[in-house]
Amino acid sequence: MKPVLIAEHDFERVFTNVLENALRYSPEEGTIRVALSMVGDAAAVVVEDQGAGIPEADIHKVTERFYRVDQARRRRKDGGHGLGLAIVKEMLEMHDGTLELSNVTPHGLSVRITLPAEIDELNSHSLF
């Protein structure tokens, strides 16, 4: 793996938000899968959970600030403000990265994070 350039606190926020969502929406006995790979000149991290997923009509809206899926609102005990994935997307875009969400068959959500690999390793914080 080539290193990627990302501020440590941004890295922590991105992955904390994604992993907390996976834990929150997966069944107690569910599995969360995390995979790392290189895709062209980018490092990719995929986090898959076994939760209910996101309705297709909402999947592109959940990265908007304050957007909450009604189904998620009923299931969560701790509230939430609909900011987590919006923050993740904005932080990744600040580092020329991307966030892709897709439902997994038969159930669950796949969150794919990509960040460009840094060619000059001298001034980067190594992610991988």
FENCOR-V389361 format. One record per pair of residues at least 12 apart in sequence whose C-alpha atoms are under 10 Angstrom apart, sorted by sequence separation. I is the first residue (numbers start at 1). GAP is how many residues later the second one is. D is the distance in Angstrom with one decimal. If there is no record, write none. Layout:
i=<I	I>
gap=<GAP	GAP>
d=<D	D>
This chain:
i=<34	35	57	58	68	99	100	101	115	19	33	34	35	68	69	86	99	100	33	34	55	66	67	68	85	98	99	100	19	32	33	34	54	55	66	67	68	98	99	32	33	55	65	66	67	85	97	98	99	31	32	33	54	65	66	67	97	98	31	32	54	64	65	66	67	96	97	98	30	31	32	52	53	63	64	65	66	67	95	96	97	30	31	52	62	63	64	65	66	95	96	97	29	30	62	63	64	65	92	93	95	26	27	28	62	63	64	65	92	93	26	27	28	62	63	64	92	25	26	27	61	62	63	89	22	24	25	26	27	61	63	64	88	22	23	25	26	63	64	22	23	24	25	26	63	18	19	21	22	23	25	18	19	22	15	18	19	21	22	15	1	1	2	63	1	63	4	63	2	3	4	62	2	3	60	1	2	59	60	1	59	60	59	59	56	25	54	55	56	53	54	55	53	54	25	53	54	59	24	25	52	53	24	51	52	53	24	44	46	48	50	51	53	54	43	44	45	46	47	48	49	50	52	53	54	42	44	46	48	49	50	52	53	54	48	50	51	52	53	50	51	52	53	49	50	51	48	49	50	48	49	50	48	49	47	48	49	21	47	48	20	21	46	47	48	46	47	17	18	45	46	47	17	18	45	46	16	17	44	45	46	44	45	14	17	18	43	44	45	13	14	17	42	43	44	16	42	43	44	14	15	41	42	43	44	13	14	41	42	43	13	14	39	41	42	43	14	32	34	36	38	39	40	41	42	10	11	14	32	33	34	35	36	37	38	39	40	41	10	13	14	30	32	34	36	38	39	41	38	11	10	11	26	10	26	25	26	7	10	25	43	6	10	43	6	22	22	6	7	21	22	6	22	5	6	4	5	6	37	19	36	18	18	18	15	14	6	4	5	6	4	5	3	4	5	6	3	4	5	2	3	4	5	11	2	3	4	5	1	2	3	4	5	11	2	3	4	7	8	2	3	5	6	7	8	2	3	5	6	7	8	4	5	6	7	3	4	5	6	3	4	5	3	4	2	3	4	1	2	3	1	2	1>
gap=<12	12	12	12	12	12	12	12	12	13	13	13	13	13	13	13	13	13	14	14	14	14	14	14	14	14	14	14	15	15	15	15	15	15	15	15	15	15	15	16	16	16	16	16	16	16	16	16	16	17	17	17	17	17	17	17	17	17	18	18	18	18	18	18	18	18	18	18	19	19	19	19	19	19	19	19	19	19	19	19	19	20	20	20	20	20	20	20	20	20	20	20	21	21	21	21	21	21	21	21	21	22	22	22	22	22	22	22	22	22	23	23	23	23	23	23	23	24	24	24	24	24	24	24	25	25	25	25	25	25	25	25	25	26	26	26	26	26	26	27	27	27	27	27	27	28	28	28	28	28	28	29	29	29	30	30	30	30	31	32	35	36	36	36	37	37	38	38	39	39	39	39	40	40	40	41	41	41	41	42	42	42	43	44	46	47	47	47	47	48	48	48	49	49	50	50	50	50	51	51	51	51	52	52	52	52	53	53	53	53	53	53	53	53	54	54	54	54	54	54	54	54	54	54	54	55	55	55	55	55	55	55	55	55	56	56	56	56	56	57	57	57	57	58	58	58	59	59	59	60	60	60	61	61	62	62	62	63	63	63	64	64	64	64	64	65	65	66	66	66	66	66	67	67	67	67	68	68	68	68	68	69	69	70	70	70	70	70	70	71	71	71	71	71	71	72	72	72	72	73	73	73	73	73	73	74	74	74	74	74	75	75	75	75	75	75	76	76	76	76	76	76	76	76	76	77	77	77	77	77	77	77	77	77	77	77	77	77	78	78	78	78	78	78	78	78	78	78	79	80	81	81	81	82	82	83	83	84	84	84	84	85	85	85	86	86	87	88	88	88	88	89	89	90	90	91	91	91	91	92	92	93	94	95	98	99	109	110	110	110	111	111	112	112	112	112	113	113	113	114	114	114	114	114	115	115	115	115	116	116	116	116	116	116	117	117	117	117	117	118	118	118	118	118	118	119	119	119	119	119	119	120	120	120	120	121	121	121	121	122	122	122	123	123	124	124	124	125	125	125	126	126	127>
d=<5.6	6.7	9.8	9.7	8.7	7.1	5.0	9.0	9.6	8.6	7.8	4.6	8.7	7.5	8.6	9.9	5.7	6.6	5.6	6.6	8.2	9.1	7.9	5.2	8.9	7.9	4.9	8.6	9.3	6.9	5.1	9.0	7.7	10.0	5.7	5.0	8.7	5.8	6.7	5.6	6.6	8.9	8.4	4.1	7.5	10.0	7.2	5.2	9.3	8.3	4.6	9.1	8.6	6.1	5.5	9.9	5.3	6.8	6.3	6.9	8.7	7.9	5.2	8.9	9.5	8.7	4.3	9.3	7.5	6.4	9.5	9.2	9.7	8.4	7.6	8.3	9.7	8.7	9.8	6.6	6.4	5.9	9.4	9.2	7.5	7.8	9.5	8.1	8.1	7.1	6.8	9.9	9.4	7.9	8.7	8.0	7.7	5.3	7.9	9.8	8.1	9.6	8.9	9.8	9.0	5.0	5.3	7.9	8.0	9.0	5.9	6.8	9.8	6.7	4.2	8.9	7.3	7.7	5.1	6.2	9.9	7.2	7.9	9.0	7.7	9.6	7.7	4.1	9.0	9.4	8.1	9.0	9.3	7.3	7.6	5.0	7.6	6.6	9.7	5.4	9.3	8.5	7.2	9.2	8.8	9.9	7.5	8.9	8.0	8.8	8.3	7.6	9.3	7.6	9.6	9.8	9.1	9.7	9.9	9.5	9.0	7.6	8.2	9.0	6.7	9.8	8.2	9.4	8.8	9.6	7.2	9.3	8.6	8.1	9.1	9.5	7.5	9.6	7.9	7.5	7.0	9.4	7.5	8.6	8.6	8.3	9.0	9.9	8.1	9.6	8.2	8.4	8.2	6.7	8.5	5.6	9.8	9.9	9.5	8.5	8.8	7.4	8.1	9.7	9.3	9.4	10.0	9.5	9.9	9.8	9.8	9.4	9.6	9.6	9.3	9.4	9.9	9.3	9.8	9.5	9.6	8.1	9.3	6.2	8.1	8.5	9.9	9.7	9.1	8.4	9.4	5.7	4.5	7.1	7.8	8.7	6.3	5.3	4.7	5.8	4.4	7.5	8.4	8.4	4.0	6.8	10.0	5.1	6.8	6.8	5.5	9.2	5.6	6.7	8.1	4.3	8.8	8.4	5.7	6.3	9.5	9.0	6.7	5.2	8.6	5.6	6.5	9.6	7.9	8.1	4.4	8.4	5.9	7.5	5.8	6.3	9.5	7.2	6.8	5.1	8.7	5.5	6.5	8.6	8.6	7.8	8.2	4.4	8.8	9.1	8.5	7.2	9.7	5.5	6.6	9.5	6.1	5.4	8.7	7.7	8.2	9.8	5.4	6.1	9.5	8.4	5.0	8.7	4.1	5.8	7.4	8.3	8.4	6.0	4.9	9.4	9.6	9.5	9.7	9.9	9.0	9.7	9.0	5.6	8.6	9.7	9.4	7.3	9.9	9.2	9.5	9.4	9.6	9.5	9.6	9.3	9.0	8.5	8.6	8.7	7.8	9.9	9.9	9.8	9.9	9.5	9.5	9.1	8.4	8.6	6.6	8.9	9.9	8.4	7.8	8.7	9.4	9.8	9.8	9.3	9.0	9.3	9.4	8.2	8.8	9.0	8.1	9.2	8.9	9.9	9.2	6.5	9.1	7.5	9.8	9.4	9.8	9.8	9.6	9.6	8.7	7.6	9.8	9.6	9.3	9.1	8.5	9.8	8.1	9.7	6.6	7.8	9.6	6.2	7.3	9.7	8.9	4.5	6.0	9.3	5.8	4.8	9.5	9.8	5.7	5.6	8.3	9.5	8.4	6.6	7.8	9.5	8.7	8.0	7.4	8.8	8.3	8.7	7.3	9.6	6.7	8.1	7.4	6.9	9.3	8.2	10.0	4.9	6.2	9.6	8.7	6.6	5.5	8.0	9.5	7.1	6.8	6.7	7.5	7.2	5.7	7.4	4.5	5.6	8.0	5.6	7.3	9.7	8.5	5.4	9.1	6.7	6.0>
